[in-house]
Amino acid sequence: MKKIVFFIVLANILLLFSCSKTPVIRTTESDADKIYQEGLFYLDKGDLSNAENRFMKVISDFSYSKYEPFATVALGKTYYQKEEYMSAITVFETFLKRHPNHELAPEALLYKGHSYLAQKPSDFFLLPNPAERDISVVETAVVLYREYLEKYPEDKNKAEGEKKLEEAESILIEKDLRIAEFYAKRKKCAGVFLRLQHIDGNFKVTTDKNLKRIEELNKKCPPKSKEEYFKIENNEEKKENSEEKAEKKNDE
């Protein structure tokens, strides 16, 4: 049922923007401003349904207006607050394609990242085997936050972007560390090596807890080349197989 509702909302959004390519001039610029301000009032008060209606009216009826881009970003933020994250992403993507150099482009890109990160599994840190959780949305969020910080290093929301990037990266670091610890318990040091290498090449570990975990993993599996580890593990497997065959022969 949720999927059906989402596709209906998505179809309405796409129809709205496709129709707004041809300007519909009904009243004056001041009317667009009035409706847009009403939308902001409702958004601030948490009346998201009325806010959505006002912003959509500006987009559909005043597509020629300077308020259309502002209403589009505000509509995306409305969907974000409604936790309709895929709808929010669609709106922000549409805005960035149509207004890549607009003054609100940094904010749209930032909120696009927020909309992906908000979809992370809520129970990620509670599950016994989080490595199996799909956290591709977090990986996408990291890409978007990094793009935002690279493109807009002086943006007013930079601190927020840095904080969210750190939050998203911490989830990916946690996944890599748990998988590495899983391999370490089974003495599969090649897997440990690959995970630690991935962390080192992609993230900056800042917490004492995680630095200590990495130190412990390096003690259990001292740094070697990937090829060396695979060679050691292959030899161990061959040895185990030979021992099993010998035991079976003796039993016969």
Residue, then its C-alpha position, 0 to 999 in steps of 0.5 A: m500500500k505504501k508503494i502505491v501511495f508513493f508512486i501516486v505522489l511521485a507521478n503527481i510531482l513529475l506531472l506538476f513540474s512537466c506542466s510548469k515548463t509552460p508559464v501559467i500567468r494568472t495574477t501578479e507577482s505579489d500574489a505568488d509572494k503572498i502564497y509562498q509566504e503562507g506556505l512558509f508560515y504553515l511549514d514553520k507551524g508544522d501544518l505540512s498539508n497546507a504548506e504542501n498545497r501552497f508551494m505546489k500552487v506557486i509552482s503550478d500557477f506562477s512558474y514564471s515567477k522568481y518565487e517558483p525555485f524557492a517554492t520548489v525547495a520549500l516543497g522538498k523540505t516539506y516532504y522531508q518533514k513528512e518523512e516522504y523521503m523519496s518524494a523529497i529526493t525527486v523534488f530536489e533532483t528536479f530543482l538541481k537540474r533546472h536551477p543548478n546555479h540558483e542561490l538555493a542549490p547548496e541547500a537543495l543538495l544538502y537536503k538531498g543528502h539528508s533525505y537519503l541518510a534519513q532512510k538508514p535502518s533505524d536498528f542498524f546498531l542493535l542487530p547482531n549482524p548489521a553487515e547484512r543490512d542494506i545501507s546503500v542509502v548511507e553510501t549515497a548520502v556520503v557521496l552527496y555530503r562530500e559533493y556539497l562540501e567540495k562545491y560549496p566550502e563557504d556555504k552558511n550550512k557547512a557545519e551542518g553538512e560536516k556533522k551529517l557527513e561524520e554521522a554517515e561515515s561513522i555508520l559505514i566505518e562501523k559496518d567495516l569494523r564489525i565485518a573485520e572483527f567477524y573475520a578476525k574471530r575466524k582467523k580470516c586475516a585477508g578479510v580483515f586486511l581488506r576491510l581495514q584497507h577500505i576504512d583507511g582509504n575512504f574515511k578518517v577514524t576519529t573516535d578513541k573507541n574505533l582507533k582501539r578496535i583497529e589497533e586490536l585487529n592489527k594485533k590479531c592480523p599484523p599488516k601484510s599484503k593481501e596476496e600473503y594473507f590469501k596464500i596463508e589461508n589457502n595453505e591452511e585450508k589445504k592442510e585442514n582438508s588433508e587432515e580430514k581425508a586422513e581421519k576418514k581413511n583411518d576410520e575406514 
